Structures are given as structure tokens and as C-alpha cells.
Amino acid sequence: MSTLEIGIWSFPALLALIFLRVPIGLAMFVTGFVGLTMVTGSTNMALARMKTEAYTTFSSYSLSIVPMFLLMGYFATLGGMSQALFRAAEGFLGHRRGGVAMAAIGSCAGFGAICGSSLATAATMSRVALPELKRYGYEGGFSTATLAAGGTLGILIPPSVVLVIYAILTEQNIAKLFLAAFVPGVLAAIGYMIAVQIYVRRNPGAAGVREAVPMADRWRRLLDVWPVLLVFIAVVGGIYGGIFTPTEGAAVGAFGTGLIAFLNGGLTRATLLESFSDTARSTAMIFFIVLGAAFYNGFLALTQVPQELATWVVELGLAPVLVLCVILALYLVFGCVMDSLSMILLTVPIFYPVISVLDFGMSAEHVAIWFGILVLIVVEVGLITPPVGMNLFVINAMDPATPIASTYRAVMYYVGSDIVRVAILVAFPSITLFLL
């Protein structure tokens, strides 16, 4: 068997391990180790890489941004920021048809601006919004689907942990990727609110009605959101103003949210230690997947599979946009069975070389950034796509009385919104890139 054939056969082998429920990081590590042994004829190179891969992978300064953004999300929850965001959004939107659901979407978008994790956003906002949705007579499946979809805004609206990983994999500027993600993130929130309106018009009994909040009360609730705005402006404004790097910005954000949580009484010695422990566990999980991906991608580079794939696609003579659409469709399929981080780490080293050699009529940097945002969106769709949308299971675990089938039916409205948004961003790249 040739080196190239070994590389190609590694894909079904890896997928088989994943379907057998082997952790994705371990599956990529084992596949890379066995593949290197088969290519070189001995275990020497694989064992030598085991000695050096961890250091070369984790010595990346940019990776330190991951635990900082995770910690910022934990502190934001302790500081009561999630409750303040929901109360403010509910004050302005709650009395409209489907208004409490739209308020949940809006508050998820706001929380996503200070939390780089989709699952954390979904879980945190569910604890706040789910009781209110039930209180005002919202259908169970509609409520859980809304919160699952709103949670995906956590990885799209900057800061985003997954976008940081993409930037490292493709050697792109993190700040520019954050800037490019901002408008698509706002479009996502608007699209989800439109999906809410369509759903409640087609299913009038799915949403109850609540009384309007007095205008003075609305403004008071809005003022309570100032800590979120302060942290967001400090982090994002500081990064784009050149005051500090994205990594330093993450540290500033973590310190700021921690200080606010302390002043609000939510940060005690016990909750501080719990936040550190949760952050360490989440970071360890992410880093182990990153390490497994680095080992596997090193094996792929040796077999020349990405380069041969790129050459083959170019020789086919297909339109670049058609190739892009096929790749995005594959992401939608992968999203049904894999989590977002695993998809990014497994596929970007394969698909990015293909995209980078195609002529889209723009600079290589803009192509990389545009492709990154599109990938982030379709990965986000995977989080709410049946049968294995991670956010769907997180939310349904918090509301076991709602059948998962009801959530599946309602969430398809949000999946439809995502697909429309992807089509718009593919057709008009300037929507993503004009801020650059």
C-alpha cells in the first residue's frame, strides 16, 4: 500500500473509532500513531513525535486565550450578567408575540459577547430563560429549540474559542477574524428572531402572551446590563484599538468579569475554586483534542493527502464557488455526528489547502477569513442538527419532560434560518469582509 493510500484509508478508520465512541482526541492520536508506523515501517518516528508534539503544540502563545475566555464565561455567570441580559431583553420584547423567545435569543447573543463557548452559553441562558418560557405557556419543544439555537451564538459572536482554534490552524490574525464574525453574528440573531415569528404564526398555540413592562422599568433593566457592555467594550475595543493583543484582552476580560462577580457577591472563595476547576477541566478536554489533531495532521502532511486533494480539485476545473458549496455541505453532514471543535480540527487541515489554491477574486488573507466564518456558521448549524446536535441534548437534559422529537421538529426553523444566512454570505462575501 502506498503512502497516499495509507493516508486516504485513515479517514474511514478514524470515523470507525469515533462511531465506536472512542473520544475524538484519542481516536485521532491512535490513527496518527498507527499511520506513522505503517508509513515509516517502524514506531521510531511515532514515538519521537510523542516526545515533542505536546511541547510544540502547547507552546503556542495564542492557545492561552482559550482558558481565559472560558474563565470569563464562568465569572460572567457568577456575576448575574445572564439574568440581567435576559431581563433587559424581555422588558423590550416580552409582550410581543413570541417575545419571550426572542428575548432569549437576544440575551444569548449578548452573553455570547462575553463567553466564547456555545455549550456554556446554551446551558447558562437555559437556567435563566427556560422557567420564564414555561411560565408564559411556551411549548416545550419550541422553548428548548430556541435556547439550543440561541446557544450557538456563543461561538459566532466574538470572542469565540472555536475561531481562535481556526486562526491557529490557518495562521490567521485572531483580531481580524473576530471583526469579520461580528456582522454574521448579528445577522444570526436577527435570523433566529425572524424564525421565532414564523414559528408562532404557523403554530399560534406554541407561545403565550405576557403583559408589557412599563417604560421606566425597561430603562432600569437596560441600565443593569452596563457590566456586560463594559467588559465587551474593554475587550473588543482594546484589541481593535491596539491597546493589547487578543490574549491580553482575554485576560483583561476574565479579570473584569471576576471583579464584577466579586462586587455583586457571586464570587466567593468556594465559587472561585469551582470556576478554576471547571475551567481546568474544559481546557484539558480541548487541549487533548488539539493534541490528537496535531498528531493526526502531522501524519496527513507526511502522506501528502491534503496537497494531492488540492491538486486534484484544481485539475477538475470546477467553479470555485461550487467547490466551496460542496465542502460546506460536507460540514453539514459531519455536524450531525460530530461536535464543533472536533470538526474544525479534523477537517480544516484538509479543506483549507483546497480553498487556498482556488481563485475567488480576492486576497489569500480575505479568502481564509471568509472561509473561516462560513465554516464557523456551518459548524454552528451542526450543534443544532439532529440526530446528534450537542446543544439539543444539553438543553433537553435541563427539561427532561420535553420529548427530544419535539425539539427536533421546532429546531428545523432555526436550521433553515442558518442555511439561508450561509447562502447570503457565500453570494456576498463583502458582508463578512467590509469591516476589514
Salt bridges, closest charged atoms under 4 A:
GLU53 OE1 - ARG49 NH2 2.14
GLU90 OE2 - ARG210 NH1 3.07
GLU90 OE1 - ARG221 NH1 3.86
GLU132 OE2 - ARG135 NH1 3.30
GLU211 OE2 - ARG210 NH2 3.84
ASP217 OD1 - ARG220 NH2 2.72
ASP278 OD1 - ARG281 NH2 2.37
GLU365 OE2 - LYS176 NZ 2.96
GLU380 OE2 - ARG421 NH2 3.06
ASP399 OD1 - LYS134 NZ 2.70
ASP418 OD1 - ARG421 NH2 2.07
